[in-house]
Structures are given as structure tokens and as C-alpha cells.
Amino acid sequence: MDKILALQDKFEAPSVEILEEALKQHLIALKRRDNEQDHLLTENATKIAELEGKKLELEKRITQEQSKHIACLDELERRNKILKEREHEKTRLITENRHKEAEKNKIMSKCKMPSVTDENTLENGRKKFEYYKNLTGIRWDYPMLKNGIKGYVTNKQDYIHPFFFELDQADLTANLWEEIAKSTTLKGSE
């Protein structure tokens, strides 16, 4: 206890006025600190409100972008489906084209080499044509056969006479034979 009394003598107890003044100063400092913290709190609340607004705006943009992304994915899927259908159709058409080409080549190979009977028929037809041409002396104008009978008659020596008859003429055959007869008559007997 002596120690306490020695300390009490050593340190003097402050007066009430000093304590009141110290308490006032402490309260003023606390109030100033409270005001500063209120000011910081207000600033932080404003910043939080701004950040919340930005956050909502970003969330809205993200939602819009996600919607666009989903729409793009749907469109891409639709186009991929169409592309696959086109590829299948292309493959089918290529296969069909190859089959048609093979059929064509098969038919063409048959057409390139006529059969023996076809060759004989063609040769007989050529011979008959030459025989009739030499016998009658008639040379036909084939492009004009649609409109009428046109050509000329010759005896291969001194007679050439053109003719044209309408298709609907009644005595067509008789007129042709008359032209043939004129070509066989000698020039001196006319």
C-alpha cells in the first residue's frame, strides 16, 4: 500500500475542469471522426449505387448478348441442317449422274458398232438410193420437202430441168413421171 501512496503523491489528480475539458476534446474528436465516417459512408453509398446501376446495365447487356448468341446458334444449327440436306442431295445427284453416265456410255457403245443386220440394211438402202437416183435422174431438194416437192431431173448428158409441185396437188405422181420422161427423150426428137 505504501507503493500506492507513493504513487499517489507522485502523480497529482487532475481537477474536474481539466477532466471536463479533456472529455469535451475527446467528444469533439469522436464527433469529427463520426462526421468523417458519415461522409465516407455517404460517398461509399453513392459509389455502391453507381456500381449497382452499372451492374444492372451490364446484366441487361449480358442478357441481350446471350439472346443474340442463342439466336445465332439457332440460325447456325438451321443452316447446318440445310447444308447437310444439300450435301445429301448433292451426293444423291452425283450418284444418279454416274448411273446415267454409265447407261449413256453403255448405249453409246452399242450405237458405235451397228449390228450386222443394221449394216446390211444400210448398205442395201444406199444401193437402192443410188439405183433409183441413176434410173430416174431425180435429185431432190430435201430441205424444201416440207413445203412441196422440189428438185431437178437430169439425164447426166444434156438435160437438166428443175421442178416444184405443191404437196396437195392431185396428179403429183403423173407430173414426176412426165419430168422423168422428158429427161429420157433425146434432144433431136423434141
HUTA-V456964 format. One record per residue. N is the residue number from 1. RES is the residue in one letter. NEAR is the number of other ideal C-beta (glycine too) atoms within 10 Angstrom. D_FIRST is the distance of its C-alpha to the first C-alpha in Angstrom with 1 decimal. Layout:
# HUTA-V456964
n=N res=RES near=NEAR d_first=D_FIRST
n=N res=RES near=NEAR d_first=D_FIRST
This chain:
# HUTA-V456964
n=1 res=M near=5 d_first=0.0
n=2 res=D near=6 d_first=3.7
n=3 res=K near=7 d_first=5.1
n=4 res=I near=8 d_first=5.0
n=5 res=L near=9 d_first=6.3
n=6 res=A near=10 d_first=8.5
n=7 res=L near=9 d_first=9.8
n=8 res=Q near=10 d_first=10.5
n=9 res=D near=8 d_first=12.5
n=10 res=K near=7 d_first=14.1
n=11 res=F near=8 d_first=15.3
n=12 res=E near=7 d_first=17.1
n=13 res=A near=8 d_first=17.7
n=14 res=P near=11 d_first=21.4
n=15 res=S near=9 d_first=23.8
n=16 res=V near=8 d_first=25.6
n=17 res=E near=8 d_first=28.8
n=18 res=I near=10 d_first=27.4
n=19 res=L near=11 d_first=26.0
n=20 res=E near=11 d_first=29.5
n=21 res=E near=12 d_first=31.2
n=22 res=A near=11 d_first=29.3
n=23 res=L near=10 d_first=30.0
n=24 res=K near=10 d_first=33.6
n=25 res=Q near=10 d_first=33.9
n=26 res=H near=10 d_first=32.5
n=27 res=L near=10 d_first=35.0
n=28 res=I near=10 d_first=37.8
n=29 res=A near=10 d_first=37.1
n=30 res=L near=10 d_first=37.0
n=31 res=K near=10 d_first=40.3
n=32 res=R near=10 d_first=41.9
n=33 res=R near=10 d_first=40.9
n=34 res=D near=11 d_first=42.3
n=35 res=N near=10 d_first=45.5
n=36 res=E near=10 d_first=45.9
n=37 res=Q near=11 d_first=45.5
n=38 res=D near=10 d_first=47.9
n=39 res=H near=10 d_first=50.3
n=40 res=L near=10 d_first=50.0
n=41 res=L near=11 d_first=50.4
n=42 res=T near=10 d_first=53.6
n=43 res=E near=10 d_first=54.9
n=44 res=N near=11 d_first=54.2
n=45 res=A near=10 d_first=55.9
n=46 res=T near=10 d_first=58.9
n=47 res=K near=10 d_first=59.1
n=48 res=I near=11 d_first=58.8
n=49 res=A near=10 d_first=61.6
n=50 res=E near=10 d_first=63.8
n=51 res=L near=10 d_first=63.2
n=52 res=E near=10 d_first=64.0
n=53 res=G near=10 d_first=67.2
n=54 res=K near=10 d_first=68.1
n=55 res=K near=11 d_first=67.3
n=56 res=L near=10 d_first=69.6
n=57 res=E near=10 d_first=72.3
n=58 res=L near=10 d_first=72.0
n=59 res=E near=10 d_first=72.1
n=60 res=K near=10 d_first=75.3
n=61 res=R near=10 d_first=76.8
n=62 res=I near=11 d_first=76.0
n=63 res=T near=10 d_first=77.6
n=64 res=Q near=10 d_first=80.7
n=65 res=E near=10 d_first=80.9
n=66 res=Q near=10 d_first=80.6
n=67 res=S near=10 d_first=83.4
n=68 res=K near=10 d_first=85.5
n=69 res=H near=11 d_first=84.7
n=70 res=I near=10 d_first=85.8
n=71 res=A near=10 d_first=88.9
n=72 res=C near=10 d_first=89.7
n=73 res=L near=10 d_first=89.2
n=74 res=D near=10 d_first=91.5
n=75 res=E near=10 d_first=94.1
n=76 res=L near=10 d_first=93.8
n=77 res=E near=10 d_first=94.3
n=78 res=R near=10 d_first=97.3
n=79 res=R near=10 d_first=98.8
n=80 res=N near=10 d_first=98.2
n=81 res=K near=10 d_first=100.0
n=82 res=I near=10 d_first=102.9
n=83 res=L near=10 d_first=102.9
n=84 res=K near=10 d_first=103.1
n=85 res=E near=10 d_first=106.0
n=86 res=R near=10 d_first=107.8
n=87 res=E near=10 d_first=107.3
n=88 res=H near=10 d_first=108.7
n=89 res=E near=10 d_first=111.6
n=90 res=K near=10 d_first=112.2
n=91 res=T near=10 d_first=112.3
n=92 res=R near=10 d_first=114.7
n=93 res=L near=10 d_first=116.9
n=94 res=I near=10 d_first=116.9
n=95 res=T near=10 d_first=117.9
n=96 res=E near=10 d_first=120.6
n=97 res=N near=10 d_first=121.8
n=98 res=R near=10 d_first=122.2
n=99 res=H near=10 d_first=124.2
n=100 res=K near=10 d_first=126.4
n=101 res=E near=10 d_first=126.8
n=102 res=A near=10 d_first=127.8
n=103 res=E near=10 d_first=130.3
n=104 res=K near=10 d_first=131.7
n=105 res=N near=10 d_first=132.1
n=106 res=K near=10 d_first=133.8
n=107 res=I near=10 d_first=136.2
n=108 res=M near=9 d_first=136.8
n=109 res=S near=9 d_first=137.6
n=110 res=K near=10 d_first=140.2
n=111 res=C near=8 d_first=141.6
n=112 res=K near=7 d_first=141.9
n=113 res=M near=9 d_first=144.4
n=114 res=P near=12 d_first=147.0
n=115 res=S near=9 d_first=148.6
n=116 res=V near=8 d_first=152.2
n=117 res=T near=8 d_first=153.7
n=118 res=D near=10 d_first=151.8
n=119 res=E near=11 d_first=153.2
n=120 res=N near=11 d_first=156.7
n=121 res=T near=12 d_first=156.5
n=122 res=L near=11 d_first=155.3
n=123 res=E near=10 d_first=158.0
n=124 res=N near=10 d_first=160.7
n=125 res=G near=10 d_first=159.4
n=126 res=R near=10 d_first=159.7
n=127 res=K near=10 d_first=163.2
n=128 res=K near=10 d_first=164.3
n=129 res=F near=10 d_first=162.8
n=130 res=E near=10 d_first=164.7
n=131 res=Y near=10 d_first=167.9
n=132 res=Y near=11 d_first=167.7
n=133 res=K near=12 d_first=166.9
n=134 res=N near=9 d_first=169.8
n=135 res=L near=9 d_first=172.2
n=136 res=T near=16 d_first=171.5
n=137 res=G near=20 d_first=170.5
n=138 res=I near=17 d_first=167.8
n=139 res=R near=13 d_first=164.5
n=140 res=W near=12 d_first=161.9
n=141 res=D near=15 d_first=159.4
n=142 res=Y near=9 d_first=156.5
n=143 res=P near=8 d_first=154.0
n=144 res=M near=12 d_first=156.6
n=145 res=L near=12 d_first=157.3
n=146 res=K near=7 d_first=154.7
n=147 res=N near=11 d_first=156.8
n=148 res=G near=15 d_first=160.3
n=149 res=I near=18 d_first=162.6
n=150 res=K near=15 d_first=162.8
n=151 res=G near=18 d_first=164.1
n=152 res=Y near=17 d_first=167.3
n=153 res=V near=21 d_first=170.3
n=154 res=T near=15 d_first=171.8
n=155 res=N near=16 d_first=174.6
n=156 res=K near=9 d_first=173.0
n=157 res=Q near=9 d_first=176.1
n=158 res=D near=9 d_first=177.1
n=159 res=Y near=16 d_first=175.6
n=160 res=I near=13 d_first=172.2
n=161 res=H near=12 d_first=171.8
n=162 res=P near=11 d_first=168.5
n=163 res=F near=17 d_first=168.1
n=164 res=F near=12 d_first=165.7
n=165 res=F near=16 d_first=166.1
n=166 res=E near=10 d_first=163.9
n=167 res=L near=10 d_first=162.2
n=168 res=D near=7 d_first=163.7
n=169 res=Q near=12 d_first=167.3
n=170 res=A near=8 d_first=169.7
n=171 res=D near=10 d_first=172.0
n=172 res=L near=14 d_first=169.3
n=173 res=T near=10 d_first=170.7
n=174 res=A near=10 d_first=174.3
n=175 res=N near=14 d_first=173.1
n=176 res=L near=17 d_first=171.3
n=177 res=W near=12 d_first=174.4
n=178 res=E near=12 d_first=176.5
n=179 res=E near=19 d_first=174.3
n=180 res=I near=15 d_first=174.6
n=181 res=A near=10 d_first=178.4
n=182 res=K near=15 d_first=178.6
n=183 res=S near=19 d_first=176.8
n=184 res=T near=11 d_first=179.4
n=185 res=T near=11 d_first=182.4
n=186 res=L near=10 d_first=183.8
n=187 res=K near=9 d_first=183.9
n=188 res=G near=5 d_first=187.7
n=189 res=S near=5 d_first=188.3
n=190 res=E near=6 d_first=186.4
